[in-house]
Amino acid sequence: MLRITRVGIQLGISKVRITGGEPLVRAGVVDFIAQISRLSGIKDLGLTTNGTLLSRHVDSLYNAGLRRVNVGLPSLRPGRYPRLTRGGKLEEAVRGLTSALDRGFTVKVNVVLMRGINDDEVLDYVRLAKEMPVEVRFIEFMPLCGAAWQVESFVPLAEIRKGIERIVDLRPLDSNEGVARRFAVDDGVGVVGFISPLTEPFCSSCNRIRLSARGILTLCLLKSVGVDLLPLIRSGASDLELEEAFSRAVSLKPKAHGIELATCQPQQVFIRSIGG
C-alpha cells in the first residue's frame, strides 16, 4: 500500500486520507502513517475514524505527521449512539474528538443523516459547530449498505439546510474545499458543510480514487469500476507498470454516477469494503 501510494504521488497525487473500516484497529497504522507523511509530494494527510480509539493514539499520530482527522459521529445521544454503531460508546468518541482538538488537529465531524433515525439531531450538531472549532459535515445517505438502504430513510440536504436557516444564520464561505458547501454559523467558532452526492452531484469535479485493502483502485463509490493492482504487485511489476495501471484506472472514471433517487436500488458495493 505504501508503494502504491508512492507511485500515485509520482503521478501527481498530493492528498492522502486513510480510511476504513476503522483504521485505528490495525496493527502498525501509526508507523504506516508516519511513512506516508515522509513521502516527498504529500501536501495533505488525513485519517477517517469513528473516534473511539483516537484519544489513546492522538499523540503518536501527531508525532507521525498527521494533522487532520474526520470523525464519524452518527448521533450525539448516548442512548442512540450504541444502536447505530453496534455497541460503540459515545463518550469514547467525544473524548477522541476533544483530544484531537486539544492536540492541534483540524477536525471534521461526518454525519450521515437518515430520516426517522437521526435527522432530529440536526440542531444539536449545529450547536456543536457553534461551540467547538470543528467542521460538521452533513452527508446524504447513499445506497451503499445493501438491503439496509431504504429510500424512505433518505433526507435531501436542501431540506435540512432550509430548516437550519429558519433558526440560525448560515453565511456562505468562499473557501469551499472539496465536495462540501461550507457555511459559518452565526457567531460560532465552527463551520457547517453539506455534501449532497445524490441531489446535487459533484461528479464533474470529483478527482478522488480509492485503494481498497484488497488492492483495487476504485474510481467511484457508486459504481463497481476499478483496477486490481494486487496481481501486478505479486508478480513483481515495475513502478512503470503500476503507473500504467493507474492511468488505465483514471481513464475508467465515470463522468457521472448515474444514480436517480426515484429509481434508486441498493448497490452491491458496500462502503465498508472500499472506504469512505
DRENKOL-646804 format. One record per atom (N, C-alpha, C, O): x, y, z. Coordinates in steps of 0.1 Angstrom, whole numbers, plus 5000, padded with zeros to 4 digits. Example, Ala and Ser with C-alpha at 12.3 -4.5 7.8 and 13.67 -1.06 7.14 Angstrom:
513249435078
512349555078
513249675078
514249675085
512849785071
513749895071
512950005079
513450115080
//
This chain:
500849885000
500050005000
500950135000
500550234994
502050125007
502950235007
503550254994
503750374989
503950144987
504450154974
503450214964
503850304956
502250164964
501250224955
501050364958
500850444948
501050404970
500850554973
502050634967
501850734962
503250574969
504450644963
504250664948
504650764942
503850554941
503650564927
502550674923
502750744914
501450674931
500450774929
500950914931
500651004923
501850934940
502451064942
503351104930
503351224926
504051014925
504851034913
503951084901
504451154892
502751044901
501751084890
501051214894
500151254886
501351274905
500651394909
499751404920
499251504924
499451284927
498651284938
499351354950
500551324953
498651444957
499251524968
498451514981
498951554991
497251454980
496451444992
496151294994
495751224985
496351255007
496051115010
495251115023
495551185032
494251025023
493451005035
493350855038
493050785029
493650825051
493550685055
492150655060
491650725069
491450565055
490050535058
489850395063
490850325066
488650345064
488450205068
487150155063
486750195051
486450075070
486650025083
487150125093
486950245091
487750075104
488350165114
489850145114
490350045118
490550245108
492050235107
492750205120
493850145120
492250265131
493050255143
493050125150
493650105160
492250025145
492349885150
493449805143
493749695147
494049865133
495149795125
496449815132
496849925135
497149695134
498549705140
499449775130
499349755118
500249865135
501249935127
500650055119
501350115111
499450095122
498850205114
499650335117
499750415108
500050355129
500850485132
502150495124
502450595119
502850385124
504050375116
503850395101
504550455094
502750335096
502350345082
502050495079
502550545068
501350565088
501050705086
502350785086
502550875078
503250755095
504550825096
505350805083
505950905078
505350685077
506050665064
505450745053
506150795044
504050755052
503450835042
503750985044
504051055034
503751025056
503951165059
505351215054
505551325052
506251115054
507651145050
507851145035
508951185030
506851105027
507051095013
507051235007
506151315010
507951264999
508051394992
506851404982
506551324974
506151524983
505051554975
503751544982
502651594977
503651494995
502451495002
502151635008
503051685015
501051695005
500651825010
499551815020
499451915028
498851705020
497751695029
497551545033
497351465024
497551515046
497451385051
496351375061
496451445071
495351295059
494251285069
493851145072
494351045066
493051135082
492551005088
491051015090
490651105097
490350915086
488950905089
488750795100
489250685098
488050825111
487950735122
486650755129
485950855127
486250655137
485050665145
485350735158
484450775165
486650755161
487050835172
487150765185
487750815195
486650645186
486650575199
488050535204
488250515216
488950515195
490350485199
491350605197
492550595200
490750715193
491650835190
492350885201
493550925200
491750895213
492450965224
493650895228
494650955233
493750765227
494950685232
496050695221
497150665224
495750735209
496750745198
497050885194
497950905185
496350985200
496451115194
497851175194
498251245185
498651155205
500051205205
500851135195
501651205188
500851005194
501650935184
501250965170
502150965161
500050985167
499551025154
500151165150
500551185139
500051255160
500551385157
502051385154
502551445145
502751305163
504251295161
504551225148
505651245142
503651145142
503851075130
503651165118
503951125106
503151285120
502951385109
501551405105
501251485097
500551335112
499151355109
498651495115
499051525126
497851565107
497351695112
495851705110
495251805115
495151615104
493751625101
493051495103
493451395099
491851505110
491051385113
489651415109
489151525112
488951315104
487551315101
486951215111
487251095110
486051265120
485451175130
483951145126
483151245125
483651025123
482250985120
481450985133
481750905143
480451065134
479651075146
478151065143
477551175141
477550945142
476150935137
475150985147
473951005143
475451005159
474551055169
475251125181
476351085184
474551225187
475151285199
474351245211
474551305222
473551145210
472751095221
473250965226
473350865219
473650955239
474250835245
473450715243
473950605242
472050725243
471250605242
471150565228
470850445225
471350645218
471150615204
472450575197
472450485189
473550635201
474850605195
475250455195
475650405185
475050385206
475350245206
474550165196
475050065190
473350195194
472450125184
472950145170
472950055162
473350275167
473750305153
475250255150
475550235139
476050225161
477450185159
477650045164
478749995165
476549975166
476649835171
477549815184
478349735184
477249905193
477849885206
478849995210
479449975221
479150095202
480050195205
479650275217
478450285220
480650345223
480350435234
480650585230
481750615226
479550665231
479650805227
480750875234
481450955228
480850855247
481850925255
483250905250
484150995251
483550785244
484850755239
485150835226
486150885224
484050845218
484150915205
484351065208
485251125202
483651115217
483751265221
485051285227
485751395225
485551195235
486851215241
487951215230
488951295231
487851125220
488751125209
488751265202
489751315198
487551315199
487351435192
488051555199
488751635194
487751565212
488251675220
489751665222
490451765222
490251545223
491751525225
492451565212
493551615213
491851535201
492451585188
492451735187
493451795182
491351795191
491351945191
492452005200
493152095197
492551945212
493451995222
494951975217
495852055220
495151865209
496451845204
496851925191
497951935187
495851995186
496052085175
495652035161
496052095151
494951925161
494451875148
493351955142
492552025150
493251965129
492052005122
490951895123
491351785119
489751925127
488751815130
487551845122
486951955122
487151745114
485851745107
484951635113
485451525116
483651665115
482751565120
481751525109
481051605104
481751395105
480951345095
479651295100
479651215109
478551345095
477151295099
476351255087
475951345079
476051125085
475151085075
473751085081
473451025091
472951175075
471551195080
470651095074
470651065062
469751035083
468750945079
467450985086
467351005098
466350985077
465051035082
464550925092
464550805090
464050985103
463450895113
464450825122
464150745131
465750855119
466850785127
467650885134
467850865147
468250985127
469051085135
468751225129
469551315133
467851245120
467551375115
467051475125
466951595123
466551425137
466051515147
467251575155
466951645165
468451535152
469551595159
470351705152
471351745156
469751745141
470451845132
470851965140
472052005139
469952025148
470352145155
471352125166
472152215170
471351995171
472451965181
473851965175
474752015181
473951925162
475151935155
475552075152
476752115152
474552155148
474752295145
475352365158
476252445157
474752325169
475252385182
476652345184
477452425189
477052215181
478352175182
479352255174
480452295179
478952295162
479752375153
479852515158
480852585156
478852565166
478952695171
479852705183
480552805185
479952595191
480652595203
482052545202
482952575211
482352465192
483652395190
484252435177
483552445167
485552445175
486252475163
486352355154
487452305150
485152305150
485152185141
484252215129
483552315129
484452135118
483552145107
482652025107
483051915105
481352055110
480351955109
479851935095
479352035089
479951815089
479651795075
478451695075
478551585078
477251755071
476151665069
476251605055
476551665045
476051475054
476151395042
474951315039
474251255048
474551325026
473351245022
473551095023
474651045020
472551025027
472550885029
472650815015
471750845006
473650735012
473850674999
473550524999
473750465010
473150474988
472750334988
473950234988
474150164978
474750244998
475950164999
476050065011
477050045016
474850025015
474849925026
473849815023
473149765033
473649775011
472849665007
471349695011
470849805009
470749585016
469249595019
468949695030
467849725032
470049735038
469749825049
469449965043
468950055051
469649995030
469350125025
467950125020
467450035013
467150225025
465750245021
465550385017
466050475024
464850405006
464650545001
463850625011
464050745011
463050555019
462350635030
463250695040
462850795047
464450645041
465350705051
466150815045
466950885053
466050845032
466850945026
466351085029
465151105029
467251175032
466851315035
467651405026
468851405027
466951485017
467751575008
468351685017
467651745026
469551725015
470251825024
469651965022
469852045030
469051985010
468452125008
467352145018
467152255023
466652035022
465652045032
466252075045
465652155053
467352005048
467952025061
468552165062
468352235073
469152215052
469652355052
468552455054
468752545062
467452445048
466352535050
465852535064
465552635070
465752415070
465352405084
466352475093
465852545103
467652465090
468652525099
468452685097
468552755107
468352725085
468252875083
467052945089
467053065090
466052865092
464952925099
465252965113
464553045120
466352905118
466752925133
468052995134
468153085143
469052965126
470353035127
470753095114
470253045103
471653185114
472153245102
473353165097
474353135104
473253115084
474353055077
474953145067
474253195058
476253175068
476953265059
477853185050
478853125055
477653185037
478453105028
479953145029
480253265031
480853055029
482253075029
482853065015
482452975007
483653155011
484353144998
485353034997
485552984986
485852995008
486852895008
486252755009
486652665017
485352724999
484852594998
485952494994
486752524985
486052385001
487052284999
486452154995
485552105002
486952094984
486551964981
485051954977
484652044969
484351864983
482951834978
481951904987
480751894984
482351974998
481352025007
481052175004
481952255001
479752215005
479452355005
479452405020
478652345028
480252505023
480552535037
480052665041
479952765033
479552675054
478952795059
479452815073
479552725081
479652945076
479852985090
478452995097
477453025091
478452965110
477252955118
477153075127
477853075137
476253165125
476053285134
477453345137
478253365129
477653355150
478953405155
479753285161
480653315170
479453165157
480153045163
481553035158
482053105149
482252945164
483752925161
483952815150
485052805145
482852735147
483052625138
482352655124
481852765122
482252545116
481652555103
480752445101
480852335106
479652465092
478752355088
478952345073
478952435066
479052215069
479152185055
478052085050
477552015058
477752085037
476752005032
477351925020
477851985011
477251795020
477751705009
476551635004
475951545010
476151664991
474951614986
475151534973
474851584962
475751414974
476051344962
474851294953
475051274941
473751284959
472551234951
471751354946
471351344934
471451454954
470651564949
471351674942
470851744934
472651684945
473551794939
474851724935
475851754942
474851634926
476151564923
477251654919
477051754912
478451614923
479651694920
480651604912
481851624913
480051514904
480951424897
481951494887
483051444886
481451604881
482351674872
483651724878
484551754871
483551744891
484751804898
485451704907
486451734914
484951574907
485551474916
486851424910
486951384899
487851434919
489251384914
489751284924
490951264925
488851204930
489251104940
489350964934
488550924926
490350894939
490350754937
490650684950
491250744959
490250564952
490450494964
491150364962
490950294953
492050334972
492750204971
492150114983
492350154994
491550004979
490949924989
492049834996
493149824990
491749775007
492649685014
492949565005
493949495008
492149534995
492449424986
493249464974
493449384965
493649584973
494549634963
493849684950
494449694940
492549714951
491749754940
491649914940
491249974950
492049974929
491850114927
490350134923
489950094912
489550204931
488150224929
487950374924
488550464930
487250394914
487050524908
485850604912
485850724910
484850534917
483550594921
482950514932
482850394930
482450574942
481750504953
480550434948
480250324953
479850484938
478550434934
478550354922
477550314917
479750314917
479950224906
481050124908
482050154914
480750004904
481749894906
482749904895
482849814886
483550004895
484550024884
485950044891
486150124900
486849954887
488149964894
489249884886
488949804877
490449894891
491549824885
492249754897
492649814907
492449624895
493149544906
494649544904
495149504894
495349604914
496749614914
497449504921
498649484919
496749424928
497349314936
498149214928
499249174931
497549164917
498249074908
499549134903
500549064902
499549264900
500749324895
501849334906
503049304903
501449364918
502349374929
502949234931
504249224933
502149134932
502648994935
503448934924
504248844926
503348984912
504148934901
505449014899
506148984889
505649104907
506949184907
506949294897
507949324891
505749354894
505649464884
506549584888
506749604900
507049644878
507849764880
507049884883
505749884882
507649994888
506850114891
506250174878
505150224879
506950154867
506350204854
505050124851
504150184846
505049994853
503849914851
502749954860
501549964856
503049994872
502050044882
501550174877
500350204879
502350264872
501950394867
500950374856
500050444855
501250284847
500350254836
499050204840
498050234835
499050124851
497750074857
496950184863
495750194861
497650284869
497050404875
496350474863
495150524864
497050494852
496550574841
495350504835
494350564832
495350374834
494150294829
492950314839
491850334834
493250314852
492150334861
491550464860
490350474860
492350574859
491750704858
490950724845
489950794845
491350654834
490650664822
489250604823
488350624815
489050514833
487750444835
486850524844
485750494846
487350634850
486550714859
485250764852
485450834842
484050734857
482850774850
482650924851
483050984860
481950974841
481551114841
480551144851
480451254856
479651044855
478651064865
478250934871
478450824865
477750934883
477450804890
476150744885
475950624886
475250834879
474050784872
472950734882
472050674877
473050764895
472050724904
470950824904
471150944907
469750774901
468550854902
467750814914
467450704916
467450914923
466750884935
465450814933
465050714941
464650854923
463350794921
463450644918
462450564921
464450604911
464650464907
465750394914
466250284910
466250454925
467550404931
467250274938
466250244945
468250184935
468250054942
469450034950
470550094946
469449954961
470649934969
471749884960
471549784952
472949934962
474149894954
474749764960
474649744972
475349684952
476049574957
477449604962
478149524967
477849734961
479049784966
478749834981
477849904983
479649794990
479449835004
480549935008
481749905005
480150045014
481050145018
482150095026
483350145025
481849995035
482949945044
484049875037
485149855043
483749825025
484749755018
485649835009
486749795004
485349965007
486150054998
486550175005
487350254999
486150205017
486550325024
485750445021
485250465010
485550535031
484650655029
485350765022
484750875020
//
